[in-house]
Amino acid sequence: MEKKTILVTGANGQLGNELRGLAPRYPAFRFEFADIQELDLCEPHAVAGFIEALRPDYLINCAAYTAVDKAESDVALCWRVNRDAVENLAKPAALCGCRCLHVSTDYVFDGKGLGRPYLETDATGPVSVYGQSKLAGEEVLLKHCPDAVILRTAWLYSPFGNNFVKTMLRLGREGRDLRVVSDQVGTPTYAADLAAALMAIIVSAEDGKYAPGIYHFTDEGSCSWYEFTREIHRQAGIQVSVTPVSTAEYPTAAMRPAYSILDKTKIKMTYGLQIPDWKESLACCLKRME
Ligand SMILES: NC(=O)c1ccc[n+]([C@@H]2O[C@H](COP(=O)([O-])OP(=O)(O)OC[C@H]3O[C@@H](n4cnc5c(N)ncnc54)[C@H](OP(=O)(O)O)[C@@H]3O)[C@@H](O)[C@H]2O)c1
């Protein structure tokens, strides 16, 4: 039987690299990895031609404009990548019957807090350009591909690219006194766990158990950026002074939700996922980075 094809776009980012690492464990599938050098998703004709030629069975879109603060002054490019590029993918994918798996963010919420983790059905209200553009990406994808799966995730880190874990390891090793925000709460999520969840969904789909829709996926547990920093340094054996500060004391270009814990009941019930605690996953990532 011919192998099913999975196209991974934005394949050189954190999530894309984790999917590259997982691919050999899924020999039943043929993977095609593309980043902007092979396929600029902002070019609608190129994207349509690529998808029509490849006719993938599944698309995992890992591409995004993820520089949250820079996006506040780079609005047009952020929207081109996070909204328009998604439409460029969705239109030809719908025509060839490709199932789209897409990744979104906790920043679609305003973070004012409901006294409980956010459900997929809770009202959105992004407070940043990045969050607004990602929400628009969700909407345009569902317009063209109503049978898409969208995973909203949060605070991604991995051994690849730039992320909070790598920054805190570097600053900690430089021995500088650090000030880190303690009044924003969320869940650090290891990109390898997200990659495994996406592959579990595709495997379920092949077993006839595909359930489209929006899902929340992060690792288990929660913390503030300050607590996250302390845990990174504790696990890495770095001794450095870290002072908790408020968001007001640490202004950034973009506003961020104060509370963005996501409820994962839906994805766990639907796809039977076992999700690790964020501290365990942090240990796995740090071990790989040794
Ligand atoms: N990082 C987080 O903390 C976080 C939190 C919540 C949700 N998410 C979401 O999770 C997903 C994966 O995030 P990530 O951290 O893996 O992102 P990432 O590391 O920033 O990777 C995104 C990739 O997309 C590529 N890309 C940008 N514009 C493109 C274009 N026009 N055509 C093709 N590729 C393009 C980027 O290339 P360049 O590097 O050359 O621009 C990069 O390789 C994204 O949807 C993101 O919004 C991330």
The ligand as an SDF file (V2000), in Angstrom:
LIG
                    3D

 48 52  0  0  0  0  0  0  0  0999 V2000
    7.0110   29.7280   20.6290 N   0  0  0  0  0  0  0  0  0  0  0  0
    6.0340   29.7820   21.5190 C   0  0  0  0  0  0  0  0  0  0  0  0
    6.2400   30.0560   22.7070 O   0  0  0  0  0  0  0  0  0  0  0  0
    4.6150   29.4780   21.1030 C   0  0  0  0  0  0  0  0  0  0  0  0
    3.5850   29.6040   22.0450 C   0  0  0  0  0  0  0  0  0  0  0  0
    2.2800   29.3130   21.6470 C   0  0  0  0  0  0  0  0  0  0  0  0
    2.0160   28.9240   20.3450 C   0  0  0  0  0  0  0  0  0  0  0  0
    3.0390   28.8310   19.4520 N   0  0  0  0  0  0  0  0  0  0  0  0
    2.7240   28.4140   18.0930 C   0  0  0  0  0  0  0  0  0  0  0  0
    3.3320   27.1500   17.8790 O   0  0  0  0  0  0  0  0  0  0  0  0
    3.7160   27.0270   16.5010 C   0  0  0  0  0  0  0  0  0  0  0  0
    5.1640   26.6060   16.4020 C   0  0  0  0  0  0  0  0  0  0  0  0
    5.9540   27.6010   17.0530 O   0  0  0  0  0  0  0  0  0  0  0  0
    7.5410   27.5500   17.0700 P   0  0  0  0  0  0  0  0  0  0  0  0
    7.9850   28.1110   18.3720 O   0  0  0  0  0  0  0  0  0  0  0  0
    7.9980   26.2000   16.6100 O   0  0  0  0  0  0  0  0  0  0  0  0
    7.8510   28.6470   15.9350 O   0  0  0  0  0  0  0  0  0  0  0  0
    9.2760   29.0610   15.3340 P   0  0  0  0  0  0  0  0  0  0  0  0
   10.3610   28.3240   16.0250 O   0  0  0  0  0  0  0  0  0  0  0  0
    9.2840   30.5570   15.2960 O   0  0  0  0  0  0  0  0  0  0  0  0
    9.1880   28.4750   13.8550 O   0  0  0  0  0  0  0  0  0  0  0  0
    8.3650   29.0260   12.8680 C   0  0  0  0  0  0  0  0  0  0  0  0
    8.9830   28.6900   11.5310 C   0  0  0  0  0  0  0  0  0  0  0  0
    8.1340   29.2530   10.5130 O   0  0  0  0  0  0  0  0  0  0  0  0
    8.9920   29.8040    9.5310 C   0  0  0  0  0  0  0  0  0  0  0  0
    8.3230   30.7960    8.6870 N   0  0  0  0  0  0  0  0  0  0  0  0
    8.1140   32.1070    8.9560 C   0  0  0  0  0  0  0  0  0  0  0  0
    7.5530   32.7110    7.8970 N   0  0  0  0  0  0  0  0  0  0  0  0
    7.4050   31.7620    6.9370 C   0  0  0  0  0  0  0  0  0  0  0  0
    6.9180   31.7660    5.6050 C   0  0  0  0  0  0  0  0  0  0  0  0
    6.4620   32.8900    5.0300 N   0  0  0  0  0  0  0  0  0  0  0  0
    6.9370   30.6130    4.9090 N   0  0  0  0  0  0  0  0  0  0  0  0
    7.4050   29.4830    5.4630 C   0  0  0  0  0  0  0  0  0  0  0  0
    7.8840   29.4020    6.7140 N   0  0  0  0  0  0  0  0  0  0  0  0
    7.8930   30.5370    7.4440 C   0  0  0  0  0  0  0  0  0  0  0  0
   10.0950   30.4320   10.3590 C   0  0  0  0  0  0  0  0  0  0  0  0
   11.2040   30.7760    9.5550 O   0  0  0  0  0  0  0  0  0  0  0  0
   12.1250   32.0200   10.0200 P   0  0  0  0  0  0  0  0  0  0  0  0
   12.7030   31.6380   11.3350 O   0  0  0  0  0  0  0  0  0  0  0  0
   13.1000   32.1330    8.9010 O   0  0  0  0  0  0  0  0  0  0  0  0
   11.1920   33.2060   10.1450 O   0  0  0  0  0  0  0  0  0  0  0  0
   10.3820   29.3130   11.3400 C   0  0  0  0  0  0  0  0  0  0  0  0
   11.2760   28.3550   10.8220 O   0  0  0  0  0  0  0  0  0  0  0  0
    3.3860   28.3710   15.8520 C   0  0  0  0  0  0  0  0  0  0  0  0
    2.1300   28.2950   15.2420 O   0  0  0  0  0  0  0  0  0  0  0  0
    3.2950   29.3280   17.0270 C   0  0  0  0  0  0  0  0  0  0  0  0
    2.4450   30.4330   16.7720 O   0  0  0  0  0  0  0  0  0  0  0  0
    4.3370   29.0930   19.8050 C   0  0  0  0  0  0  0  0  0  0  0  0
  1  2  1  0
  2  3  2  0
  2  4  1  0
  4  5  1  0
  4 48  2  0
  5  6  2  0
  6  7  1  0
  7  8  2  0
  8  9  1  0
  8 48  1  0
  9 10  1  0
  9 46  1  0
 10 11  1  0
 11 12  1  0
 11 44  1  0
 12 13  1  0
 13 14  1  0
 14 15  2  0
 14 16  1  0
 14 17  1  0
 17 18  1  0
 18 19  2  0
 18 20  1  0
 18 21  1  0
 21 22  1  0
 22 23  1  0
 23 24  1  0
 23 42  1  0
 24 25  1  0
 25 26  1  0
 25 36  1  0
 26 27  1  0
 26 35  1  0
 27 28  2  0
 28 29  1  0
 29 30  1  0
 29 35  2  0
 30 31  1  0
 30 32  2  0
 32 33  1  0
 33 34  2  0
 34 35  1  0
 36 37  1  0
 36 42  1  0
 37 38  1  0
 38 39  2  0
 38 40  1  0
 38 41  1  0
 42 43  1  0
 44 45  1  0
 44 46  1  0
 46 47  1  0
M  CHG  2   8   1  16  -1
M  END
$$$$
